[in-house]
């Protein structure tokens, strides 16, 4: 091959395999005449001829942790020494430790750069969705002299969504802030990161064009599921079958962009049916204190272990797609019957639980309990999962809340927020002040007819 042995024109040739490395003798790249491609010397001939690229031939993903801001300082005296562990799949790499970096550490490019292999996923073929395997996790720790480092917080990105954003923008890297969470859904600080894609990565995502949306969320949505044993036993007794009980489940989903979408729109407890609860007097404070106590019992924060109260909390990360949410609530079905949920939306998250005709279940699913006795919320009401004749799921959500009596004009903001966070799940908003549209009665849904013994909830709506 003569003088062209270590030459390459891939930077100017759009049809090149694009090795994404600078062509030098050290990289052992050579220009293969006829194919007009810059090919790594170890690449199999089948790949060079347009076949499937093997996992050993895919370049690692470059991730740079640039800085952090507003982190919790884990040191009682002085500043903490933070570092970040970046994980993808079964592989994790650590950045350098920033000595006395405190709550706002800054890494140099060399200190904050990690290289992560993505070959096992990308080599699987473009017909296989990345799914949960595409989760890029950032865990911040405070380096200690002891055997264990203190956990500061974690953030996450859906690498598949970030790559699609790069394809839309015509760039090969993404730089932005991701929110850091402590204890699952409690936001505490931000992490500035940069992700550099190789052409092999983007080619894989380009083959999946049509998946995702232009406004899809890049960050995973932290969610807590609280399993309360004692209330579940009480409900089973009230329902007449103490041998078949389920834990009473409460959910907290840290929906993204709530403040940006709702802006100055609030709904106040003082405008609802229980103004005494929200009065600024001694009686109101006592009532709210009792409600707040119930809230913290049902949303107990003992992550990963059982508490003395018989409560267990699990943390999940959701993508902005319907399948994740429907799996979270088991399609809205328990014991082969569709169920109804009461919810409250605040800037801290979307709090909800199953409600029902049983007195204990109805009492524990009050909106004032879900809201931690907040004076104002973004929205509240009930929701259920209905089904069209085609089998497609529909989230039907309303403003049936006497506690806060949410305004109907805020439902457009609610719909935008849920569509953004739940992806392709159809969202239908109903206003309890308006008659139910006739066409919606053809949806299959839970039995909510008042006065019916087998009704799961004495509600407002009728379903097929």
C-alpha positions as a LaTeX table, in Angstrom:
\begin{tabular}{lrrr}
\hline
Residue & $x$ (\AA) & $y$ (\AA) & $z$ (\AA) \\
\hline
Unk1 & 0.00 & 0.00 & 0.00 \\
Unk2 & 3.04 & 2.24 & 0.00 \\
Unk3 & 2.78 & 5.76 & 1.41 \\
Unk4 & $-0.95$ & 5.41 & 2.09 \\
Unk5 & $-0.32$ & 2.80 & 4.78 \\
Unk6 & $-1.04$ & 5.22 & 7.66 \\
Unk7 & $-3.03$ & 7.89 & 5.87 \\
Unk8 & $-6.75$ & 8.48 & 6.24 \\
Unk9 & $-9.39$ & 10.74 & 4.74 \\
Unk10 & $-12.26$ & 9.69 & 6.98 \\
Unk11 & $-12.64$ & 13.21 & 8.36 \\
Unk12 & $-13.67$ & 14.40 & 4.92 \\
Unk13 & $-15.25$ & 11.25 & 3.53 \\
Unk14 & $-18.92$ & 10.93 & 4.65 \\
Unk15 & $-19.08$ & 7.26 & 3.61 \\
Unk16 & $-16.28$ & 6.22 & 5.95 \\
Unk17 & $-16.89$ & 3.87 & 8.88 \\
Unk18 & $-15.55$ & 6.81 & 10.93 \\
Unk19 & $-13.14$ & 5.42 & 13.46 \\
Unk20 & $-13.54$ & 8.63 & 15.56 \\
Unk21 & $-9.85$ & 8.41 & 16.43 \\
Unk22 & $-7.11$ & 10.61 & 15.00 \\
Unk23 & $-5.36$ & 8.51 & 12.31 \\
Unk24 & $-1.84$ & 7.90 & 13.61 \\
Unk25 & 0.65 & 5.04 & 13.48 \\
Unk26 & $-0.14$ & 4.29 & 17.13 \\
Unk27 & $-3.79$ & 3.66 & 16.31 \\
Unk28 & $-2.77$ & 1.15 & 13.58 \\
Unk29 & $-5.25$ & 2.56 & 11.08 \\
Unk30 & $-4.81$ & 2.11 & 7.38 \\
Unk31 & $-6.57$ & 3.24 & 4.26 \\
Unk32 & $-8.07$ & 0.30 & 2.43 \\
Unk33 & $-8.15$ & 1.15 & $-1.24$ \\
Unk34 & $-11.31$ & 0.35 & $-3.12$ \\
Unk35 & $-13.56$ & 0.32 & $-0.05$ \\
Unk36 & $-12.79$ & 3.98 & 0.66 \\
Unk37 & $-12.99$ & 3.34 & 4.40 \\
Unk38 & $-10.73$ & 3.94 & 7.35 \\
Unk39 & $-10.71$ & 0.57 & 9.13 \\
Unk40 & $-9.06$ & $-0.42$ & 12.45 \\
Unk41 & $-6.49$ & $-3.12$ & 11.78 \\
Unk42 & $-8.36$ & $-5.67$ & 13.95 \\
Unk43 & $-11.76$ & $-5.14$ & 12.33 \\
Unk44 & $-13.08$ & $-8.36$ & 10.76 \\
Unk45 & $-13.33$ & $-8.41$ & 7.00 \\
Unk46 & $-17.10$ & $-8.98$ & 7.25 \\
Unk47 & $-17.49$ & $-5.70$ & 9.13 \\
Unk48 & $-15.28$ & $-3.84$ & 6.67 \\
Unk49 & $-17.44$ & $-5.13$ & 3.83 \\
Unk50 & $-20.60$ & $-3.76$ & 5.48 \\
Unk51 & $-21.51$ & $-6.64$ & 7.78 \\
Unk52 & $-22.28$ & $-6.51$ & 11.52 \\
Unk53 & $-19.65$ & $-4.81$ & 13.65 \\
Unk54 & $-18.44$ & $-7.05$ & 16.46 \\
Unk55 & $-18.41$ & $-5.87$ & 20.05 \\
Unk56 & $-14.62$ & $-5.78$ & 20.15 \\
Unk57 & $-14.62$ & $-3.16$ & 17.39 \\
Unk58 & $-16.89$ & $-0.56$ & 19.01 \\
Unk59 & $-15.14$ & 2.36 & 20.66 \\
Unk60 & $-15.80$ & 3.13 & 24.35 \\
Unk61 & $-18.12$ & 5.92 & 25.38 \\
Unk62 & $-16.41$ & 9.04 & 26.72 \\
Unk63 & $-18.11$ & 10.77 & 29.64 \\
Unk64 & $-16.76$ & 13.88 & 31.36 \\
Unk65 & $-17.99$ & 14.99 & 34.78 \\
Unk66 & $-17.34$ & 18.73 & 34.68 \\
Unk67 & $-18.66$ & 20.09 & 37.99 \\
Unk68 & $-21.40$ & 19.92 & 40.59 \\
Unk69 & $-23.38$ & 22.54 & 42.48 \\
Unk70 & $-25.55$ & 22.57 & 45.57 \\
Unk71 & $-24.56$ & 19.11 & 46.83 \\
Unk72 & $-25.16$ & 18.16 & 50.44 \\
Unk73 & $-21.96$ & 18.52 & 52.47 \\
Unk74 & $-21.52$ & 15.27 & 54.37 \\
Unk75 & $-18.82$ & 16.63 & 56.68 \\
Unk76 & $-19.78$ & 18.07 & 60.06 \\
Unk77 & $-16.65$ & 20.21 & 60.09 \\
Unk78 & $-14.86$ & 21.36 & 56.94 \\
Unk79 & $-15.48$ & 20.48 & 53.31 \\
Unk80 & $-16.10$ & 17.05 & 51.83 \\
Unk81 & $-13.86$ & 15.35 & 49.24 \\
Unk82 & $-16.28$ & 14.31 & 46.48 \\
Unk83 & $-15.79$ & 11.96 & 43.58 \\
Unk84 & $-18.25$ & 10.53 & 41.04 \\
Unk85 & $-18.80$ & 6.92 & 40.06 \\
Unk86 & $-20.19$ & 6.63 & 36.52 \\
Unk87 & $-21.94$ & 3.36 & 35.65 \\
Unk88 & $-23.29$ & 1.91 & 32.44 \\
Unk89 & $-24.56$ & $-1.64$ & 32.31 \\
Unk90 & $-22.31$ & $-3.80$ & 34.47 \\
Unk91 & $-19.32$ & $-1.45$ & 34.22 \\
Unk92 & $-18.48$ & 1.48 & 36.46 \\
Unk93 & $-15.56$ & 3.91 & 36.54 \\
Unk94 & $-14.60$ & 6.59 & 39.05 \\
Unk95 & $-13.42$ & 10.14 & 38.56 \\
Unk96 & $-10.59$ & 11.64 & 40.58 \\
Unk97 & $-11.31$ & 12.86 & 44.11 \\
Unk98 & $-11.63$ & 16.65 & 44.43 \\
Unk99 & $-9.91$ & 17.42 & 47.70 \\
Unk100 & $-12.06$ & 19.77 & 49.79 \\
Unk101 & $-14.40$ & 20.25 & 46.86 \\
Unk102 & $-17.33$ & 20.72 & 49.22 \\
Unk103 & $-20.79$ & 21.27 & 47.78 \\
Unk104 & $-19.54$ & 22.76 & 44.49 \\
Unk105 & $-16.62$ & 20.64 & 43.23 \\
Unk106 & $-14.97$ & 21.19 & 39.85 \\
Unk107 & $-13.06$ & 18.51 & 37.94 \\
Unk108 & $-10.47$ & 19.18 & 35.25 \\
Unk109 & $-11.06$ & 17.36 & 31.96 \\
Unk110 & $-8.46$ & 14.76 & 32.83 \\
Unk111 & $-9.78$ & 14.26 & 36.37 \\
Unk112 & $-13.42$ & 13.99 & 35.29 \\
Unk113 & $-13.07$ & 11.79 & 32.20 \\
Unk114 & $-14.14$ & 8.14 & 32.22 \\
Unk115 & $-14.32$ & 5.68 & 29.30 \\
Unk116 & $-17.14$ & 3.16 & 29.43 \\
Unk117 & $-17.48$ & 0.12 & 27.14 \\
Unk118 & $-20.84$ & $-0.03$ & 25.40 \\
Unk119 & $-20.00$ & $-2.88$ & 23.05 \\
Unk120 & $-22.26$ & $-5.53$ & 24.58 \\
Unk121 & $-25.31$ & $-3.36$ & 23.97 \\
Unk122 & $-24.49$ & $-1.80$ & 20.62 \\
Unk123 & $-23.21$ & $-5.04$ & 19.11 \\
Unk124 & $-26.53$ & $-6.72$ & 19.90 \\
Unk125 & $-28.00$ & $-5.24$ & 16.74 \\
Unk126 & $-30.09$ & $-2.22$ & 15.82 \\
Unk127 & $-33.31$ & $-4.22$ & 16.09 \\
Unk128 & $-32.90$ & $-4.56$ & 19.86 \\
Unk129 & $-34.13$ & $-1.64$ & 21.97 \\
Unk130 & $-31.66$ & $-0.51$ & 24.59 \\
Unk131 & $-34.33$ & $-0.12$ & 27.29 \\
Unk132 & $-33.04$ & $-0.10$ & 30.85 \\
Unk133 & $-29.57$ & $-1.07$ & 29.61 \\
Unk134 & $-29.14$ & 2.48 & 28.30 \\
Unk135 & $-29.24$ & 4.03 & 31.78 \\
Unk136 & $-26.13$ & 6.08 & 32.52 \\
Unk137 & $-25.84$ & 6.58 & 36.29 \\
Unk138 & $-23.80$ & 9.12 & 38.24 \\
Unk139 & $-23.28$ & 8.48 & 41.96 \\
Unk140 & $-21.46$ & 11.10 & 44.03 \\
Unk141 & $-19.59$ & 10.05 & 47.18 \\
Unk142 & $-17.56$ & 11.78 & 49.86 \\
Unk143 & $-14.17$ & 10.08 & 50.17 \\
Unk144 & $-13.52$ & 9.07 & 53.78 \\
Unk145 & $-10.64$ & 7.41 & 55.54 \\
Unk146 & $-12.91$ & 4.68 & 56.84 \\
Unk147 & $-14.03$ & 1.53 & 55.01 \\
Unk148 & $-17.12$ & 3.18 & 53.51 \\
Unk149 & $-17.49$ & 6.45 & 51.66 \\
Unk150 & $-20.54$ & 8.62 & 52.37 \\
Unk151 & $-23.24$ & 8.66 & 49.71 \\
Unk152 & $-23.97$ & 12.23 & 48.59 \\
Unk153 & $-26.50$ & 11.74 & 45.79 \\
Unk154 & $-27.13$ & 10.30 & 42.35 \\
Unk155 & $-28.26$ & 11.40 & 38.90 \\
Unk156 & $-29.06$ & 9.49 & 35.72 \\
Unk157 & $-29.45$ & 9.88 & 31.97 \\
Unk158 & $-31.07$ & 7.70 & 29.33 \\
Unk159 & $-28.16$ & 7.33 & 26.93 \\
Unk160 & $-30.48$ & 6.31 & 24.10 \\
Unk161 & $-32.47$ & 9.56 & 24.48 \\
Unk162 & $-29.30$ & 11.67 & 24.70 \\
Unk163 & $-27.98$ & 10.06 & 21.52 \\
Unk164 & $-31.23$ & 10.78 & 19.68 \\
Unk165 & $-31.01$ & 14.40 & 20.80 \\
Unk166 & $-27.51$ & 14.60 & 19.30 \\
Unk167 & $-28.78$ & 13.15 & 16.03 \\
Unk168 & $-31.58$ & 15.74 & 15.94 \\
Unk169 & $-29.12$ & 18.57 & 16.57 \\
Unk170 & $-26.48$ & 17.22 & 14.17 \\
Unk171 & $-23.76$ & 17.04 & 16.84 \\
Unk172 & $-21.67$ & 14.28 & 18.39 \\
Unk173 & $-21.69$ & 15.40 & 22.02 \\
Unk174 & $-24.16$ & 16.57 & 24.63 \\
Unk175 & $-23.43$ & 18.87 & 27.56 \\
Unk176 & $-25.92$ & 19.73 & 30.27 \\
Unk177 & $-26.96$ & 19.59 & 33.90 \\
Unk178 & $-28.69$ & 16.62 & 35.51 \\
Unk179 & $-30.44$ & 16.82 & 38.87 \\
Unk180 & $-28.89$ & 15.03 & 41.83 \\
Unk181 & $-31.28$ & 13.18 & 44.14 \\
Unk182 & $-30.88$ & 12.02 & 47.73 \\
Unk183 & $-33.09$ & 9.39 & 49.34 \\
Unk184 & $-34.68$ & 8.50 & 46.05 \\
Unk185 & $-36.84$ & 11.49 & 45.12 \\
Unk186 & $-35.44$ & 14.41 & 47.11 \\
Unk187 & $-33.54$ & 16.74 & 44.77 \\
Unk188 & $-30.28$ & 18.13 & 46.13 \\
Unk189 & $-27.97$ & 19.85 & 43.67 \\
Unk190 & $-26.98$ & 19.42 & 40.02 \\
Unk191 & $-24.21$ & 17.73 & 38.09 \\
Unk192 & $-22.75$ & 19.20 & 34.88 \\
Unk193 & $-21.67$ & 16.42 & 32.51 \\
Unk194 & $-20.67$ & 15.97 & 28.90 \\
Unk195 & $-21.16$ & 12.82 & 26.81 \\
Unk196 & $-19.15$ & 12.19 & 23.63 \\
Unk197 & $-20.53$ & 9.72 & 21.09 \\
Unk198 & $-18.55$ & 7.74 & 18.52 \\
Unk199 & $-19.98$ & 7.26 & 15.07 \\
Unk200 & $-20.60$ & 3.58 & 15.82 \\
Unk201 & $-22.87$ & 4.65 & 18.68 \\
Unk202 & $-24.78$ & 7.15 & 16.56 \\
Unk203 & $-25.08$ & 4.68 & 13.68 \\
Unk204 & $-26.79$ & 2.26 & 16.03 \\
Unk205 & $-29.26$ & 4.93 & 17.16 \\
Unk206 & $-29.74$ & 6.20 & 13.61 \\
Unk207 & $-30.99$ & 2.74 & 12.66 \\
Unk208 & $-33.70$ & 3.17 & 15.31 \\
Unk209 & $-35.07$ & 6.43 & 13.91 \\
Unk210 & $-38.75$ & 6.82 & 14.64 \\
Unk211 & $-38.39$ & 5.76 & 18.26 \\
Unk212 & $-38.69$ & 8.52 & 20.83 \\
Unk213 & $-39.98$ & 12.06 & 20.46 \\
Unk214 & $-38.36$ & 15.41 & 19.83 \\
Unk215 & $-39.20$ & 16.56 & 23.39 \\
Unk216 & $-38.46$ & 13.27 & 25.17 \\
Unk217 & $-36.89$ & 13.58 & 28.61 \\
Unk218 & $-33.22$ & 12.78 & 28.95 \\
Unk219 & $-33.17$ & 12.12 & 32.68 \\
Unk220 & $-34.70$ & 9.13 & 34.41 \\
Unk221 & $-37.60$ & 9.85 & 36.79 \\
Unk222 & $-36.96$ & 8.63 & 40.36 \\
Unk223 & $-39.95$ & 6.92 & 41.95 \\
Unk224 & $-40.56$ & 5.59 & 45.45 \\
Unk225 & $-42.94$ & 2.74 & 46.18 \\
Unk226 & $-43.90$ & 2.40 & 49.85 \\
Unk227 & $-45.38$ & $-0.92$ & 50.98 \\
Unk228 & $-47.36$ & $-0.52$ & 54.21 \\
Unk229 & $-48.16$ & $-3.86$ & 55.85 \\
Unk230 & $-50.49$ & $-2.95$ & 58.75 \\
Unk231 & $-52.98$ & $-0.85$ & 56.73 \\
Unk232 & $-53.11$ & $-3.67$ & 54.19 \\
Unk233 & $-54.13$ & $-6.18$ & 56.86 \\
Unk234 & $-56.82$ & $-3.81$ & 58.23 \\
Unk235 & $-58.27$ & $-3.33$ & 54.75 \\
Unk236 & $-58.36$ & $-7.09$ & 54.12 \\
Unk237 & $-60.36$ & $-7.56$ & 57.34 \\
Unk238 & $-62.81$ & $-4.80$ & 56.38 \\
Unk239 & $-63.24$ & $-6.30$ & 52.92 \\
Unk240 & $-64.15$ & $-9.64$ & 54.54 \\
Unk241 & $-61.13$ & $-11.75$ & 53.56 \\
Unk242 & $-58.30$ & $-11.56$ & 56.08 \\
Unk243 & $-56.51$ & $-14.47$ & 54.41 \\
Unk244 & $-55.83$ & $-12.45$ & 51.23 \\
Unk245 & $-54.26$ & $-9.14$ & 52.07 \\
Unk246 & $-51.93$ & $-6.85$ & 50.14 \\
Unk247 & $-49.70$ & $-4.14$ & 51.46 \\
Unk248 & $-51.23$ & $-0.69$ & 51.17 \\
Unk249 & $-49.08$ & 0.92 & 48.47 \\
Unk250 & $-48.25$ & 4.61 & 48.25 \\
Unk251 & $-46.29$ & 6.08 & 45.34 \\
Unk252 & $-44.17$ & 9.17 & 44.90 \\
Unk253 & $-43.06$ & 10.01 & 41.34 \\
Unk254 & $-40.66$ & 12.95 & 40.94 \\
Unk255 & $-42.24$ & 14.30 & 37.73 \\
Unk256 & $-39.96$ & 16.56 & 35.73 \\
Unk257 & $-40.70$ & 20.19 & 34.72 \\
Unk258 & $-43.70$ & 20.62 & 37.02 \\
Unk259 & $-42.75$ & 24.18 & 37.97 \\
Unk260 & $-41.97$ & 25.16 & 34.38 \\
Unk261 & $-45.31$ & 23.90 & 33.04 \\
Unk262 & $-47.62$ & 25.07 & 35.85 \\
Unk263 & $-45.86$ & 28.39 & 36.47 \\
Unk264 & $-47.95$ & 30.45 & 38.90 \\
Unk265 & $-50.97$ & 28.12 & 38.80 \\
Unk266 & $-51.95$ & 26.82 & 42.26 \\
Unk267 & $-55.06$ & 25.41 & 43.93 \\
Unk268 & $-55.56$ & 26.31 & 47.59 \\
Unk269 & $-57.03$ & 24.33 & 50.45 \\
Unk270 & $-58.77$ & 27.41 & 51.82 \\
Unk271 & $-60.95$ & 27.42 & 48.67 \\
Unk272 & $-62.04$ & 23.80 & 49.19 \\
Unk273 & $-64.68$ & 22.11 & 51.30 \\
Unk274 & $-62.55$ & 21.98 & 54.47 \\
Unk275 & $-61.35$ & 25.55 & 55.11 \\
Unk276 & $-60.94$ & 24.86 & 58.85 \\
Unk277 & $-58.14$ & 22.42 & 58.04 \\
Unk278 & $-56.15$ & 25.20 & 56.37 \\
Unk279 & $-57.01$ & 28.03 & 58.77 \\
Unk280 & $-54.14$ & 29.96 & 60.32 \\
Unk281 & $-55.26$ & 29.27 & 63.87 \\
Unk282 & $-54.53$ & 26.71 & 66.60 \\
Unk283 & $-57.24$ & 24.31 & 65.42 \\
Unk284 & $-55.99$ & 24.36 & 61.83 \\
Unk285 & $-52.40$ & 23.77 & 62.92 \\
Unk286 & $-53.41$ & 20.77 & 65.06 \\
Unk287 & $-55.36$ & 19.19 & 62.18 \\
Unk288 & $-52.52$ & 19.74 & 59.71 \\
Unk289 & $-50.00$ & 18.31 & 62.17 \\
Unk290 & $-52.05$ & 15.11 & 62.49 \\
Unk291 & $-52.40$ & 14.83 & 58.70 \\
Unk292 & $-48.67$ & 15.40 & 58.26 \\
Unk293 & $-47.92$ & 12.62 & 60.74 \\
Unk294 & $-50.05$ & 10.22 & 58.70 \\
Unk295 & $-48.30$ & 11.32 & 55.52 \\
Unk296 & $-44.86$ & 10.56 & 56.92 \\
Unk297 & $-46.01$ & 7.17 & 58.18 \\
Unk298 & $-47.35$ & 6.19 & 54.76 \\
Unk299 & $-44.38$ & 7.67 & 52.90 \\
Unk300 & $-41.73$ & 6.40 & 55.30 \\
Unk301 & $-38.20$ & 6.89 & 53.94 \\
Unk302 & $-36.42$ & 3.73 & 55.13 \\
Unk303 & $-35.00$ & 2.90 & 51.70 \\
Unk304 & $-33.96$ & $-0.68$ & 51.11 \\
Unk305 & $-34.96$ & $-2.11$ & 54.47 \\
Unk306 & $-37.94$ & $-2.87$ & 56.69 \\
Unk307 & $-38.77$ & $-0.33$ & 59.38 \\
Unk308 & $-40.26$ & $-1.09$ & 62.80 \\
Unk309 & $-43.57$ & 0.18 & 61.41 \\
Unk310 & $-43.77$ & $-2.68$ & 58.90 \\
Unk311 & $-43.04$ & $-0.41$ & 55.94 \\
Unk312 & $-40.67$ & $-1.12$ & 53.09 \\
Unk313 & $-39.58$ & 1.45 & 50.51 \\
Unk314 & $-38.21$ & 0.71 & 47.04 \\
Unk315 & $-36.72$ & 3.20 & 44.58 \\
Unk316 & $-37.25$ & 2.76 & 40.84 \\
Unk317 & $-36.11$ & 4.78 & 37.83 \\
Unk318 & $-38.72$ & 5.36 & 35.13 \\
Unk319 & $-38.25$ & 6.30 & 31.52 \\
Unk320 & $-40.71$ & 8.60 & 29.76 \\
Unk321 & $-42.75$ & 5.78 & 28.27 \\
Unk322 & $-46.10$ & 4.25 & 29.06 \\
Unk323 & $-44.80$ & 0.73 & 29.71 \\
Unk324 & $-42.74$ & 1.83 & 32.72 \\
Unk325 & $-45.65$ & 3.59 & 34.42 \\
Unk326 & $-48.17$ & 0.86 & 33.67 \\
Unk327 & $-45.77$ & $-1.74$ & 35.04 \\
Unk328 & $-45.31$ & 0.39 & 38.17 \\
Unk329 & $-49.03$ & 0.31 & 39.01 \\
Unk330 & $-49.60$ & $-3.16$ & 37.52 \\
Unk331 & $-51.82$ & $-1.80$ & 34.75 \\
Unk332 & $-54.11$ & $-0.31$ & 37.41 \\
Unk333 & $-55.43$ & $-3.79$ & 38.16 \\
Unk334 & $-55.43$ & $-5.73$ & 41.43 \\
Unk335 & $-57.07$ & $-9.12$ & 41.91 \\
Unk336 & $-58.36$ & $-8.96$ & 38.33 \\
Unk337 & $-60.33$ & $-5.74$ & 38.96 \\
Unk338 & $-59.55$ & $-2.26$ & 37.69 \\
Unk339 & $-58.85$ & 0.18 & 40.50 \\
Unk340 & $-59.13$ & 3.92 & 41.20 \\
Unk341 & $-56.32$ & 6.05 & 42.62 \\
Unk342 & $-56.41$ & 9.38 & 44.46 \\
Unk343 & $-53.52$ & 11.73 & 43.75 \\
Unk344 & $-51.96$ & 15.06 & 44.61 \\
Unk345 & $-49.44$ & 16.90 & 42.46 \\
Unk346 & $-46.94$ & 19.24 & 44.14 \\
Unk347 & $-43.52$ & 20.54 & 43.18 \\
Unk348 & $-42.07$ & 17.68 & 45.25 \\
Unk349 & $-43.75$ & 15.01 & 43.14 \\
Unk350 & $-46.87$ & 13.12 & 42.18 \\
Unk351 & $-48.23$ & 11.37 & 45.31 \\
Unk352 & $-50.94$ & 8.75 & 44.94 \\
Unk353 & $-52.42$ & 5.51 & 46.24 \\
Unk354 & $-55.30$ & 3.21 & 45.50 \\
Unk355 & $-58.59$ & 4.32 & 47.01 \\
Unk356 & $-61.74$ & 2.33 & 47.54 \\
Unk357 & $-65.02$ & 1.75 & 49.30 \\
Unk358 & $-63.42$ & 0.32 & 52.46 \\
Unk359 & $-63.37$ & 2.91 & 55.23 \\
Unk360 & $-59.68$ & 2.47 & 56.06 \\
Unk361 & $-58.64$ & 2.71 & 52.41 \\
Unk362 & $-60.76$ & 5.80 & 51.87 \\
Unk363 & $-59.36$ & 7.47 & 54.99 \\
Unk364 & $-55.74$ & 6.73 & 54.12 \\
Unk365 & $-56.10$ & 8.00 & 50.55 \\
Unk366 & $-57.28$ & 11.51 & 51.45 \\
Unk367 & $-55.80$ & 14.30 & 49.40 \\
Unk368 & $-54.70$ & 16.23 & 52.49 \\
Unk369 & $-52.64$ & 13.19 & 53.57 \\
Unk370 & $-51.00$ & 12.75 & 50.17 \\
Unk371 & $-50.08$ & 16.45 & 50.11 \\
Unk372 & $-48.53$ & 16.41 & 53.62 \\
Unk373 & $-51.24$ & 18.93 & 54.59 \\
Unk374 & $-49.88$ & 21.47 & 52.10 \\
Unk375 & $-51.72$ & 24.78 & 51.99 \\
Unk376 & $-51.70$ & 24.67 & 48.18 \\
Unk377 & $-51.07$ & 22.06 & 45.49 \\
Unk378 & $-50.65$ & 22.13 & 41.74 \\
Unk379 & $-53.52$ & 19.71 & 41.17 \\
Unk380 & $-55.43$ & 16.83 & 42.77 \\
Unk381 & $-58.20$ & 14.35 & 42.05 \\
Unk382 & $-58.52$ & 10.71 & 41.01 \\
Unk383 & $-57.25$ & 8.63 & 38.09 \\
Unk384 & $-57.71$ & 5.17 & 36.65 \\
Unk385 & $-56.43$ & 3.14 & 33.71 \\
Unk386 & $-59.15$ & 2.51 & 31.14 \\
Unk387 & $-58.94$ & 0.61 & 27.88 \\
Unk388 & $-60.13$ & 1.21 & 24.34 \\
Unk389 & $-61.66$ & $-1.55$ & 22.22 \\
Unk390 & $-58.29$ & $-1.83$ & 20.47 \\
Unk391 & $-56.65$ & $-2.71$ & 23.80 \\
Unk392 & $-54.78$ & 0.61 & 24.09 \\
Unk393 & $-54.49$ & 1.93 & 27.65 \\
Unk394 & $-55.87$ & 5.37 & 28.53 \\
Unk395 & $-55.01$ & 7.30 & 31.69 \\
Unk396 & $-58.26$ & 9.02 & 32.67 \\
Unk397 & $-57.56$ & 11.70 & 35.28 \\
Unk398 & $-59.91$ & 14.24 & 36.86 \\
Unk399 & $-60.14$ & 17.03 & 39.45 \\
Unk400 & $-62.47$ & 15.19 & 41.85 \\
Unk401 & $-61.02$ & 16.63 & 45.07 \\
Unk402 & $-63.20$ & 18.47 & 47.55 \\
Unk403 & $-60.12$ & 19.31 & 49.62 \\
Unk404 & $-58.53$ & 21.59 & 47.00 \\
Unk405 & $-61.24$ & 21.83 & 44.30 \\
Unk406 & $-58.77$ & 22.28 & 41.40 \\
Unk407 & $-59.75$ & 24.61 & 38.60 \\
Unk408 & $-60.71$ & 23.09 & 35.27 \\
Unk409 & $-58.60$ & 25.59 & 33.34 \\
Unk410 & $-55.43$ & 24.07 & 34.83 \\
Unk411 & $-56.11$ & 20.68 & 33.21 \\
Unk412 & $-54.25$ & 21.59 & 30.05 \\
Unk413 & $-51.07$ & 22.06 & 32.11 \\
Unk414 & $-51.73$ & 18.75 & 33.85 \\
Unk415 & $-52.12$ & 16.96 & 30.52 \\
Unk416 & $-48.91$ & 18.48 & 29.11 \\
Unk417 & $-46.97$ & 17.43 & 32.20 \\
Unk418 & $-48.20$ & 13.84 & 32.13 \\
Unk419 & $-47.69$ & 13.45 & 28.39 \\
Unk420 & $-44.12$ & 14.70 & 28.78 \\
Unk421 & $-43.32$ & 12.32 & 31.64 \\
Unk422 & $-45.33$ & 9.25 & 30.55 \\
Unk423 & $-44.39$ & 9.23 & 26.88 \\
Unk424 & $-46.84$ & 7.55 & 24.53 \\
Unk425 & $-49.57$ & 6.91 & 27.14 \\
Unk426 & $-52.86$ & 8.54 & 26.10 \\
Unk427 & $-54.04$ & 11.04 & 28.74 \\
Unk428 & $-57.70$ & 12.05 & 29.02 \\
Unk429 & $-58.66$ & 14.83 & 31.47 \\
Unk430 & $-62.23$ & 15.06 & 32.78 \\
Unk431 & $-63.77$ & 17.91 & 34.76 \\
Unk432 & $-66.20$ & 16.88 & 37.52 \\
Unk433 & $-68.10$ & 20.12 & 36.95 \\
Unk434 & $-68.95$ & 19.07 & 33.38 \\
Unk435 & $-71.07$ & 16.15 & 32.13 \\
Unk436 & $-69.14$ & 13.06 & 31.10 \\
Unk437 & $-68.69$ & 12.91 & 27.31 \\
Unk438 & $-70.82$ & 10.08 & 25.92 \\
Unk439 & $-68.03$ & 8.56 & 23.86 \\
Unk440 & $-65.90$ & 8.00 & 27.00 \\
Unk441 & $-68.55$ & 5.63 & 28.39 \\
Unk442 & $-67.42$ & 3.12 & 25.75 \\
Unk443 & $-64.07$ & 2.77 & 27.50 \\
Unk444 & $-63.54$ & $-0.26$ & 29.71 \\
Unk445 & $-62.86$ & 0.92 & 33.26 \\
Unk446 & $-63.39$ & 0.25 & 36.96 \\
Unk447 & $-66.82$ & $-0.04$ & 38.55 \\
Unk448 & $-67.38$ & 3.39 & 40.12 \\
Unk449 & $-71.16$ & 3.44 & 40.32 \\
Unk450 & $-72.49$ & 4.78 & 43.58 \\
Unk451 & $-74.76$ & 2.44 & 45.53 \\
Unk452 & $-73.43$ & $-0.69$ & 43.83 \\
Unk453 & $-72.12$ & $-3.28$ & 46.28 \\
Unk454 & $-69.31$ & $-4.48$ & 44.01 \\
Unk455 & $-68.10$ & $-0.99$ & 43.14 \\
Unk456 & $-64.40$ & $-0.46$ & 43.88 \\
Unk457 & $-65.05$ & 3.26 & 44.45 \\
Unk458 & $-68.11$ & 5.47 & 44.77 \\
Unk459 & $-67.08$ & 7.91 & 42.08 \\
Unk460 & $-68.49$ & 10.07 & 39.30 \\
Unk461 & $-67.79$ & 8.28 & 36.04 \\
Unk462 & $-69.39$ & 5.42 & 34.15 \\
Unk463 & $-67.43$ & 2.89 & 32.10 \\
Unk464 & $-68.27$ & $-0.12$ & 30.00 \\
\hline
\end{tabular}
